[in-house]
Amino acid sequence: MSLDAEVRPLLLTACPRAYRGRVRVTPVYPLIIYQKVGGRAFDYSEQKVPGKANARLQVWVWAKSPLEADAISRAVRVALVEGPTKARTLIDPVDDENEALDLFGSRADYEVWYTP
């Protein structure tokens, strides 16, 4: 499995559109954009690479209203924390706004262990 294979299906339960990195099509809102921004690296003392990898995952929600963004952000948290990834919330949602597009956003960071 990969990070996408483990995380994207969970995000799709919160919103029907989830993209890694950036949207490569004409966007339809609401949507989720997520990306890996590092993680905790570790090796075993025997100089072996572990079977699991760690990722710090940033998840943005963009929607037409702040209430919709908040609701989807909450659904993302439930899906990641209570789902099979058992993610850990690192940063509670931070509000965002894009005045040019008249969109409201919410961004949160999670720690996820996955099989590379």
C-alpha positions as CSV (number, residue, x, y, z in Angstrom):
1,M,0.0,0.0,0.0
2,S,1.0,3.6,-0.2
3,L,0.0,6.8,1.6
4,D,-2.5,7.6,-1.1
5,A,-4.0,4.1,-1.0
6,E,-4.5,4.3,2.8
7,V,-5.5,7.9,3.2
8,R,-7.5,9.0,0.1
9,P,-10.4,6.5,0.6
10,L,-10.8,7.9,4.1
11,L,-10.8,11.5,2.9
12,L,-13.4,10.6,0.2
13,T,-15.8,9.6,3.0
14,A,-15.7,13.2,4.1
15,C,-15.9,14.9,0.7
16,P,-16.4,13.4,-2.8
17,R,-13.3,15.2,-4.2
18,A,-9.8,14.7,-2.6
19,Y,-6.6,15.6,-4.4
20,R,-3.0,15.1,-3.4
21,G,-0.8,18.2,-3.9
22,R,-2.9,20.3,-6.3
23,V,-6.0,20.2,-8.3
24,R,-5.3,19.3,-11.9
25,V,-8.8,19.7,-13.2
26,T,-11.3,22.6,-13.1
27,P,-12.2,22.6,-9.4
28,V,-15.7,21.9,-8.1
29,Y,-16.3,22.8,-4.5
30,P,-16.2,21.6,-1.8
31,L,-12.9,19.7,-2.1
32,I,-10.0,18.5,-0.1
33,I,-6.3,19.0,-0.9
34,Y,-3.8,17.0,1.1
35,Q,0.0,16.6,1.0
36,K,2.8,14.9,2.9
37,V,5.0,17.5,4.6
38,G,7.7,15.3,6.2
39,G,7.3,13.0,9.1
40,R,9.4,11.3,11.7
41,A,12.3,9.3,10.2
42,F,13.7,6.4,12.1
43,D,15.9,3.3,11.4
44,Y,16.3,0.3,13.6
45,S,19.6,0.0,15.4
46,E,20.5,-3.0,13.2
47,Q,20.5,-0.4,10.3
48,K,17.3,-1.8,8.9
49,V,14.5,0.3,7.4
50,P,11.1,-0.3,9.2
51,G,8.1,-1.7,7.5
52,K,6.0,1.3,8.3
53,A,6.6,5.0,7.4
54,N,5.5,8.1,9.2
55,A,4.0,11.2,7.5
56,R,2.9,14.6,8.6
57,L,-0.2,15.1,6.5
58,Q,-1.6,18.6,5.9
59,V,-5.3,18.5,4.9
60,W,-7.0,21.6,3.4
61,V,-10.8,21.8,3.0
62,W,-12.2,24.5,0.6
63,A,-15.9,25.2,0.5
64,K,-18.4,27.9,-0.3
65,S,-19.3,28.6,3.3
66,P,-17.4,28.5,6.6
67,L,-20.0,26.1,8.1
68,E,-19.5,23.7,5.2
69,A,-15.7,23.9,5.5
70,D,-15.9,23.2,9.3
71,A,-18.3,20.3,8.8
72,I,-16.0,18.6,6.2
73,S,-13.0,19.3,8.3
74,R,-14.6,17.6,11.3
75,A,-15.5,14.6,9.0
76,V,-11.9,14.4,7.9
77,R,-10.7,14.3,11.5
78,V,-13.2,11.5,12.4
79,A,-12.2,9.5,9.3
80,L,-8.5,9.8,9.9
81,V,-8.4,9.4,13.7
82,E,-11.1,6.8,14.1
83,G,-10.4,5.0,10.8
84,P,-7.8,2.3,10.1
85,T,-4.9,4.7,9.9
86,K,-5.5,5.7,13.6
87,A,-4.0,9.2,12.8
88,R,-3.1,11.6,15.5
89,T,-4.2,15.2,15.3
90,L,-1.1,17.5,15.4
91,I,-2.8,20.9,14.8
92,D,-6.5,21.6,15.2
93,P,-8.1,23.2,12.2
94,V,-7.0,26.7,11.2
95,D,-9.5,28.9,9.3
96,D,-8.5,30.2,5.9
97,E,-10.2,32.4,3.3
98,N,-9.6,33.0,-0.4
99,E,-11.4,36.3,-1.2
100,A,-10.6,36.2,-4.9
101,L,-12.4,32.9,-5.3
102,D,-15.0,33.6,-2.5
103,L,-14.0,30.4,-0.7
104,F,-13.6,29.4,2.9
105,G,-11.0,27.0,4.1
106,S,-9.9,24.9,7.0
107,R,-6.4,23.3,7.4
108,A,-5.3,20.7,9.9
109,D,-2.2,18.6,10.4
110,Y,-2.2,14.9,11.2
111,E,0.5,12.2,11.9
112,V,-0.1,9.0,10.0
113,W,1.7,5.7,10.0
114,Y,1.3,3.8,6.7
115,T,2.9,1.0,4.7
116,P,5.2,2.4,2.0
